[in-house]
């Protein structure tokens, strides 16, 4: 080369040196950050895919955290329900103890009532103080708000879960009785007993049985009066129609029954499944067009995100057609837990926790739990032992049902969701790592190569810069 204004070899060496230095810088950046993609220029398509996966990972990670927090909330409520259940069991024992009044003094009976009053106060205190992060859990704060409930048709409405739109619209509920509930029923036809027809019969029902001795010439009216004297103990009531005696179960549904066994004499009944027994019939009820499960007057359904329990008025439960329809609306309330990565109804869990207080627990027909307190109609001081026991048993069942529902949500919905989200998180994280993270083995090899090339290019550039000096030989230098 005999031209010196443009040293092409030096330019080429300089260009290659810059490229090798850039490659070395990139390798050092990737090794120091642990990321193969640090800027968009590193891999534009890879960056887009990686950011999409990162957004998904962040959503899954938050869903796992939300689910764990939801578990804590429900576990707190469940623990308090367990305490309420223990207290209700204590009341059950006190009622049974008080019923043994022949062995108790008046002071002991008053002491039992005083203890019941104290337990009722404790239940209300638990309902009003159980909280998580400042939010009350059992005082109705997480109960659903209802509108236009016809209490003459629906004696009790409990909503445990409902998918409500985020726009605040009302979810309409339509309850339709398509087949009426029925009592168990047996009939004795005759104006009464013959003069020489003394009988001994055992009449039984859902609550118990009783043996009756009727003398000859007893009329059907007198037989009905005798049976009705023990209605609270047997669950059987008697009515007359002309010369006929009708025996009815006071309860409705397939569990209710009336049985008549003649132990002595002649007393023949008819109209039952057999000659001695008949069972009631559960109603057929549609809730928003979906069949509900009926047990007597209690109806519930858990379909399409709707978890609801109803207690029907007897007249409504035995009415079909236009009169067998009731409607109401769910306007809001409940607790919504975001347990999925996407904000939509499929990723949300809606839970309703009714008020767990003495004014809300109990039997909608016989009475509420507060009615067994001092000065109330069903207190043990009024000798209302059977009704008090029925109220407490119903309250125990309500609390157990609520606890079971919360436990089922924890075990069957939230915990499996956490496990599935953890698997999704692992897979998404692995995919994002393949795209974005540095593969150290290959990157170290690339850095070593770049280091050697930079050093060799520096030497080459030094030699290239010496070449123009050869021109001096032509000038005799």
C-alpha positions as CSV (number, residue, x, y, z in Angstrom):
1,X,0.0,0.0,0.0
2,X,1.5,3.3,-1.0
3,X,-1.4,5.6,-0.1
4,X,-1.4,7.2,3.3
5,X,-4.4,9.5,3.4
6,X,-6.8,6.5,3.8
7,X,-5.5,3.6,5.8
8,X,-8.1,1.0,4.8
9,X,-6.6,-1.7,6.9
10,X,-6.8,0.5,10.0
11,X,-10.4,1.4,9.2
12,X,-11.3,-2.2,8.8
13,X,-9.5,-3.2,12.0
14,X,-11.2,-0.3,13.9
15,X,-14.6,-1.3,12.6
16,X,-14.1,-4.9,13.7
17,X,-12.7,-3.7,17.1
18,X,-15.9,-1.8,17.7
19,X,-18.0,-4.8,16.8
20,X,-16.0,-7.1,19.1
21,X,-16.2,-4.6,21.9
22,X,-19.9,-4.3,21.5
23,X,-20.2,-8.1,21.6
24,X,-18.1,-8.2,24.7
25,X,-20.2,-5.4,26.4
26,X,-23.4,-7.3,25.6
27,X,-22.0,-10.5,27.1
28,X,-20.8,-8.8,30.2
29,X,-24.2,-7.1,30.6
30,X,-26.1,-10.4,30.2
31,X,-23.8,-12.1,32.7
32,X,-24.0,-9.3,35.2
33,X,-27.9,-8.9,35.0
34,X,-28.7,-12.6,34.4
35,X,-31.0,-11.5,31.5
36,X,-30.5,-12.3,27.9
37,X,-32.9,-9.6,26.9
38,X,-32.2,-6.3,28.6
39,X,-33.5,-3.9,26.0
40,X,-35.8,-4.1,23.0
41,X,-32.9,-4.2,20.6
42,X,-31.6,-7.5,22.1
43,X,-34.6,-9.5,20.8
44,X,-37.8,-7.5,19.9
45,X,-40.0,-10.5,19.4
46,X,-38.7,-12.2,22.5
47,X,-39.2,-9.0,24.5
48,X,-42.9,-8.9,23.5
49,X,-43.4,-12.6,24.4
50,X,-41.5,-12.2,27.6
51,X,-43.5,-9.1,28.8
52,X,-46.8,-11.0,28.0
53,X,-45.6,-13.9,30.2
54,X,-44.5,-11.5,32.9
55,X,-47.9,-9.9,33.0
56,X,-49.5,-13.4,33.3
57,X,-47.0,-14.4,36.0
58,X,-47.8,-11.2,38.0
59,X,-51.5,-12.0,37.8
60,X,-51.0,-15.6,38.9
61,X,-48.8,-14.6,41.7
62,X,-51.4,-12.1,43.0
63,X,-54.1,-14.7,42.6
64,X,-52.2,-17.1,44.9
65,X,-51.7,-14.3,47.4
66,X,-55.4,-13.3,47.2
67,X,-56.4,-17.0,47.7
68,X,-54.3,-17.3,50.7
69,X,-55.8,-14.2,52.2
70,X,-59.3,-15.5,51.4
71,X,-58.4,-18.7,53.3
72,X,-57.4,-16.6,56.3
73,X,-60.7,-14.7,56.2
74,X,-62.9,-17.8,56.0
75,X,-60.8,-19.7,58.6
76,X,-61.3,-16.8,61.0
77,X,-65.1,-16.9,60.5
78,X,-65.1,-20.7,60.8
79,X,-63.2,-20.7,64.1
80,X,-65.8,-18.3,65.6
81,X,-68.6,-20.5,64.3
82,X,-67.0,-23.4,66.1
83,X,-67.2,-21.5,69.3
84,X,-70.8,-20.6,68.7
85,X,-71.5,-24.3,68.1
86,X,-70.0,-25.2,71.4
87,X,-72.2,-22.6,73.1
88,X,-75.3,-23.9,71.4
89,X,-74.5,-27.4,72.6
90,X,-74.2,-26.1,76.1
91,X,-77.7,-24.6,75.8
92,X,-79.0,-27.9,74.5
93,X,-77.7,-29.6,77.6
94,X,-79.2,-26.9,79.8
95,X,-82.7,-27.3,78.2
96,X,-82.6,-31.0,78.7
97,X,-81.5,-30.5,82.3
98,X,-84.3,-28.1,82.9
99,X,-86.8,-30.5,81.4
100,X,-86.0,-32.8,84.4
101,X,-88.0,-30.3,86.5
102,X,-89.3,-33.0,88.9
103,X,-85.8,-33.3,90.3
104,X,-85.0,-29.6,90.2
105,X,-85.8,-26.7,92.6
106,X,-87.1,-23.4,91.4
107,X,-83.7,-21.9,92.1
108,X,-81.9,-24.5,89.9
109,X,-84.3,-23.8,87.1
110,X,-83.7,-20.0,87.4
111,X,-79.9,-20.8,87.4
112,X,-80.3,-22.7,84.2
113,X,-82.1,-19.8,82.6
114,X,-79.5,-17.4,83.9
115,X,-76.8,-19.5,82.2
116,X,-78.8,-19.7,79.0
117,X,-79.1,-15.8,79.0
118,X,-75.3,-15.5,79.5
119,X,-74.6,-17.9,76.6
120,X,-77.0,-15.9,74.3
121,X,-75.1,-12.7,75.2
122,X,-71.9,-14.5,74.3
123,X,-73.2,-15.6,71.0
124,X,-74.2,-12.1,70.1
125,X,-70.8,-10.8,71.2
126,X,-69.0,-13.2,69.0
127,X,-71.3,-12.2,66.1
128,X,-70.5,-8.6,66.6
129,X,-66.7,-8.8,67.3
130,X,-65.4,-11.4,64.9
131,X,-63.4,-9.5,62.3
132,X,-60.5,-9.7,59.9
133,X,-58.5,-6.6,59.1
134,X,-61.3,-4.4,60.5
135,X,-64.1,-6.1,58.6
136,X,-66.8,-7.7,60.7
137,X,-67.5,-11.3,59.5
138,X,-70.5,-12.6,61.4
139,X,-72.7,-9.6,62.0
140,X,-74.3,-9.5,58.6
141,X,-71.7,-7.4,57.0
142,X,-71.1,-10.1,54.4
143,X,-74.7,-11.0,54.0
144,X,-76.5,-10.4,50.7
145,X,-79.0,-7.5,50.4
146,X,-82.4,-8.6,49.3
147,X,-85.4,-6.7,47.9
148,X,-89.1,-7.5,47.6
149,X,-89.1,-10.7,49.6
150,X,-92.6,-11.9,50.2
151,X,-92.4,-13.1,53.8
152,X,-95.9,-14.6,53.5
153,X,-94.4,-17.1,51.0
154,X,-90.8,-17.4,52.0
155,X,-90.3,-17.5,55.8
156,X,-86.5,-17.6,55.5
157,X,-84.1,-16.7,52.8
158,X,-80.3,-17.3,53.1
159,X,-78.0,-16.5,50.3
160,X,-74.5,-18.2,50.6
161,X,-73.3,-17.3,47.2
162,X,-74.4,-15.3,44.1
163,X,-72.6,-14.0,41.0
164,X,-73.5,-10.3,40.9
165,X,-72.6,-8.0,38.0
166,X,-70.1,-5.3,38.8
167,X,-72.5,-2.7,37.5
168,X,-74.7,-2.9,40.6
169,X,-77.6,-4.5,38.8
170,X,-80.1,-6.7,40.7
171,X,-80.1,-10.5,40.3
172,X,-83.7,-11.7,40.1
173,X,-84.7,-14.9,41.8
174,X,-87.9,-16.7,40.8
175,X,-89.2,-19.5,43.1
176,X,-91.9,-21.7,41.6
177,X,-93.7,-24.7,43.2
178,X,-94.6,-27.2,40.5
179,X,-95.6,-30.0,42.8
180,X,-97.0,-29.2,46.2
181,X,-95.7,-30.5,49.5
182,X,-97.9,-33.0,51.3
183,X,-98.4,-34.1,54.9
184,X,-98.7,-37.8,55.7
185,X,-102.4,-38.7,56.1
186,X,-104.4,-41.6,57.3
187,X,-108.2,-41.8,57.7
188,X,-110.5,-43.7,60.0
189,X,-114.0,-43.8,58.7
190,X,-116.8,-44.2,61.2
191,X,-118.8,-42.1,63.6
192,X,-116.9,-43.5,66.5
193,X,-116.3,-46.8,68.3
194,X,-118.9,-49.4,68.9
195,X,-120.2,-49.8,72.4
196,X,-118.2,-53.0,72.9
197,X,-115.2,-51.9,70.9
198,X,-112.6,-50.7,73.4
199,X,-109.3,-50.2,71.5
200,X,-105.6,-49.6,72.2
201,X,-103.7,-47.9,69.4
202,X,-100.2,-46.6,69.1
203,X,-100.0,-43.4,67.0
204,X,-96.5,-42.5,65.8
205,X,-95.0,-39.6,63.9
206,X,-91.7,-37.9,63.2
207,X,-91.3,-36.6,66.8
208,X,-92.3,-39.8,68.6
209,X,-95.2,-42.2,69.4
210,X,-97.9,-42.5,72.0
211,X,-100.2,-45.3,73.0
212,X,-103.9,-44.4,73.5
213,X,-106.7,-46.4,75.2
214,X,-110.2,-45.5,74.1
215,X,-113.3,-47.0,75.6
216,X,-116.3,-48.3,73.6
217,X,-118.7,-45.7,72.3
218,X,-115.9,-43.1,72.1
219,X,-116.8,-40.6,69.3
220,X,-114.3,-39.5,66.6
221,X,-114.3,-36.0,68.1
222,X,-113.2,-37.4,71.5
223,X,-110.6,-39.6,69.8
224,X,-109.3,-36.5,67.9
225,X,-109.1,-34.5,71.2
226,X,-107.1,-37.2,72.9
227,X,-104.6,-37.5,70.0
228,X,-104.2,-33.7,69.7
229,X,-103.3,-33.6,73.4
230,X,-100.0,-35.2,72.5
231,X,-99.3,-33.4,69.2
232,X,-96.1,-31.8,70.4
233,X,-94.7,-35.2,71.3
234,X,-95.8,-37.1,68.3
235,X,-96.0,-34.6,65.5
236,X,-99.5,-35.9,64.6
237,X,-102.7,-33.8,64.6
238,X,-106.3,-35.1,64.3
239,X,-109.3,-33.5,62.6
240,X,-112.8,-34.7,62.0
241,X,-114.9,-34.4,58.9
242,X,-118.4,-35.7,59.3
243,X,-118.1,-39.3,60.5
244,X,-114.4,-39.5,59.5
245,X,-111.3,-39.1,61.6
246,X,-108.2,-37.7,59.8
247,X,-104.7,-38.1,61.1
248,X,-102.1,-35.7,59.7
249,X,-98.4,-35.2,60.2
250,X,-97.7,-31.7,61.4
251,X,-94.5,-31.7,59.2
252,X,-94.3,-31.9,55.5
253,X,-92.1,-33.9,53.2
254,X,-90.9,-37.5,52.8
255,X,-89.4,-37.6,56.3
256,X,-92.8,-36.9,57.9
257,X,-95.0,-39.9,58.5
258,X,-98.1,-41.0,60.4
259,X,-98.5,-44.6,61.6
260,X,-101.3,-46.3,63.4
261,X,-100.8,-49.7,65.0
262,X,-103.8,-51.4,66.6
263,X,-102.7,-53.2,69.7
264,X,-106.1,-54.2,70.9
265,X,-109.6,-54.2,69.4
266,X,-110.5,-53.1,65.9
267,X,-109.4,-49.8,64.4
268,X,-108.8,-49.8,60.7
269,X,-107.3,-46.8,58.8
270,X,-107.0,-46.3,55.1
271,X,-105.4,-43.9,52.5
272,X,-101.8,-44.7,53.3
273,X,-99.0,-46.4,51.5
274,X,-99.9,-49.5,53.6
275,X,-102.7,-50.2,56.0
276,X,-100.8,-48.7,58.9
277,X,-98.4,-46.0,57.6
278,X,-98.2,-43.1,55.2
279,X,-95.4,-40.6,54.4
280,X,-95.5,-37.1,53.2
281,X,-94.2,-35.8,49.9
282,X,-91.5,-33.2,49.3
283,X,-92.4,-30.3,47.0
284,X,-90.9,-29.9,43.6
285,X,-89.5,-26.4,43.4
286,X,-87.7,-24.6,40.6
287,X,-85.3,-21.8,41.4
288,X,-84.7,-19.7,38.3
289,X,-85.8,-22.7,36.2
290,X,-83.4,-25.0,37.9
291,X,-84.7,-27.8,40.2
292,X,-83.9,-27.3,43.8
293,X,-83.4,-30.0,46.5
294,X,-86.4,-30.0,48.8
295,X,-86.5,-31.6,52.3
296,X,-90.0,-30.8,53.6
297,X,-90.4,-27.1,53.6
298,X,-86.6,-26.4,53.3
299,X,-85.3,-26.0,49.7
300,X,-81.8,-25.3,48.5
301,X,-79.8,-25.2,45.3
302,X,-76.1,-24.8,44.4
303,X,-76.0,-24.2,40.6
304,X,-74.7,-21.6,38.2
305,X,-72.9,-19.7,40.9
306,X,-76.1,-19.5,43.1
307,X,-76.0,-21.0,46.5
308,X,-79.3,-20.4,48.2
309,X,-81.4,-21.9,51.0
310,X,-85.2,-21.2,51.5
311,X,-87.8,-22.1,54.0
312,X,-91.3,-22.1,52.5
313,X,-94.5,-21.1,54.1
314,X,-96.8,-24.2,54.3
315,X,-99.5,-22.5,52.3
316,X,-97.1,-21.5,49.6
317,X,-95.5,-24.9,49.5
318,X,-98.9,-26.5,48.9
319,X,-99.9,-24.1,46.2
320,X,-99.1,-24.6,42.5
321,X,-99.9,-22.4,39.5
322,X,-99.9,-18.6,39.7
323,X,-100.1,-18.7,43.5
324,X,-97.1,-21.0,43.7
325,X,-94.6,-18.4,42.5
326,X,-92.5,-16.0,44.5
327,X,-89.9,-13.5,43.3
328,X,-87.3,-11.3,44.9
329,X,-84.0,-9.7,44.0
330,X,-80.4,-9.9,45.2
331,X,-79.2,-6.3,45.1
332,X,-75.7,-6.6,46.5
333,X,-73.6,-7.6,49.5
334,X,-71.6,-10.7,50.1
335,X,-67.9,-11.1,50.0
336,X,-66.1,-11.2,46.6
337,X,-62.7,-12.9,46.5
338,X,-60.5,-12.5,43.4
339,X,-58.8,-15.9,43.3
340,X,-57.8,-16.0,39.6
341,X,-55.4,-14.0,37.5
342,X,-58.1,-12.4,35.3
343,X,-60.8,-10.1,36.6
344,X,-64.0,-11.8,35.5
345,X,-66.7,-13.8,37.1
346,X,-65.0,-17.2,36.4
347,X,-62.0,-16.0,38.5
348,X,-64.1,-14.7,41.4
349,X,-65.5,-16.5,44.4
350,X,-68.7,-15.0,45.9
351,X,-69.5,-15.9,49.5
352,X,-72.4,-14.8,51.7
353,X,-72.2,-15.1,55.5
354,X,-75.5,-14.5,57.1
355,X,-75.8,-12.9,60.5
356,X,-74.9,-15.4,63.2
357,X,-76.8,-13.8,66.1
358,X,-79.7,-14.9,68.4
359,X,-82.0,-12.7,66.3
360,X,-81.2,-14.7,63.2
361,X,-80.7,-18.3,64.3
362,X,-83.5,-20.6,65.1
363,X,-86.7,-22.0,63.6
364,X,-88.7,-19.7,61.4
365,X,-91.9,-21.4,62.5
366,X,-91.4,-22.2,66.2
367,X,-89.2,-19.2,67.1
368,X,-85.8,-17.6,67.1
369,X,-82.9,-18.3,69.5
370,X,-83.5,-15.1,71.4
371,X,-87.0,-16.3,72.2
372,X,-85.6,-18.8,74.8
373,X,-84.1,-15.9,76.8
374,X,-85.6,-14.6,80.1
375,X,-89.0,-13.0,79.6
376,X,-89.4,-14.5,76.2
377,X,-92.2,-16.9,75.1
378,X,-90.0,-20.0,74.7
379,X,-87.9,-19.7,77.9
380,X,-87.5,-22.7,80.1
381,X,-89.1,-20.7,82.9
382,X,-92.3,-20.9,80.9
383,X,-91.8,-24.7,80.7
384,X,-91.5,-24.6,76.9
385,X,-88.9,-27.3,76.9
386,X,-89.9,-29.0,73.6
387,X,-90.0,-25.7,71.6
388,X,-86.8,-24.5,73.2
389,X,-85.1,-27.7,72.3
390,X,-86.4,-27.5,68.7
391,X,-85.1,-23.9,68.4
392,X,-81.7,-24.9,69.7
393,X,-81.5,-27.9,67.4
394,X,-82.3,-25.8,64.4
395,X,-79.7,-23.2,65.4
396,X,-77.1,-25.9,65.8
397,X,-77.9,-27.2,62.3
398,X,-77.7,-23.7,60.9
399,X,-74.3,-23.0,62.4
400,X,-73.0,-26.4,61.4
401,X,-74.3,-25.9,57.9
402,X,-72.6,-22.5,57.6
403,X,-69.4,-23.9,59.0
404,X,-69.6,-26.8,56.6
405,X,-70.1,-24.5,53.7
406,X,-67.1,-22.3,54.6
407,X,-65.0,-25.4,55.1
408,X,-66.1,-26.8,51.8
409,X,-65.2,-23.5,50.1
410,X,-61.7,-23.6,51.7
411,X,-61.0,-27.3,51.0
412,X,-62.8,-27.8,47.6
413,X,-62.4,-24.4,45.9
414,X,-59.7,-22.2,47.3
415,X,-57.0,-24.8,48.2
416,X,-57.3,-26.6,44.8
417,X,-57.2,-23.1,43.2
418,X,-53.9,-22.3,45.0
419,X,-52.4,-25.6,43.9
420,X,-53.4,-25.2,40.3
421,X,-52.2,-21.6,40.2
422,X,-48.9,-22.6,41.6
423,X,-48.5,-25.1,38.8
424,X,-49.4,-22.4,36.3
425,X,-47.0,-20.0,37.9
426,X,-44.1,-22.6,37.6
427,X,-44.8,-23.3,34.0
428,X,-45.2,-19.6,33.0
429,X,-42.1,-18.7,34.9
430,X,-40.2,-21.5,33.2
431,X,-41.4,-20.3,29.8
432,X,-40.4,-16.7,30.5
433,X,-37.0,-17.8,31.8
434,X,-36.3,-19.7,28.6
435,X,-37.0,-16.6,26.6
436,X,-35.4,-13.9,28.8
437,X,-32.8,-15.3,31.1
438,X,-29.1,-15.7,30.4
439,X,-27.8,-19.1,29.5
440,X,-24.5,-18.8,31.4
441,X,-22.6,-21.6,29.8
442,X,-23.0,-20.4,26.3
443,X,-22.7,-16.7,27.3
444,X,-19.4,-17.3,29.1
445,X,-18.1,-19.0,25.9
446,X,-19.3,-15.9,23.9
447,X,-17.7,-13.5,26.3
448,X,-14.4,-15.4,26.2
449,X,-14.5,-15.4,22.4
450,X,-15.2,-11.7,22.4
451,X,-12.4,-11.0,24.8
452,X,-9.9,-12.9,22.5
453,X,-11.2,-11.1,19.4
454,X,-10.9,-7.7,21.1
455,X,-7.3,-8.4,22.1
456,X,-6.4,-9.8,18.6
457,X,-8.1,-6.9,16.9
458,X,-6.2,-4.4,19.0
459,X,-2.9,-6.1,17.9
460,X,-4.1,-6.1,14.3
461,X,-5.1,-2.4,14.5
462,X,-1.6,-1.6,15.9
463,X,0.0,-3.3,12.9
464,X,-2.4,-1.6,10.5
465,X,-1.4,1.8,11.9
466,X,2.3,1.0,11.2
467,X,1.8,0.1,7.5
468,X,1.7,3.8,6.2
469,X,5.2,4.3,7.7
470,X,6.6,2.1,4.9
471,X,6.1,5.0,2.5
472,X,9.1,6.7,4.1
473,X,11.4,4.1,2.5
474,X,10.4,5.4,-1.0
475,X,11.4,8.9,0.0
476,X,14.9,7.6,1.0
477,X,14.0,8.1,4.7
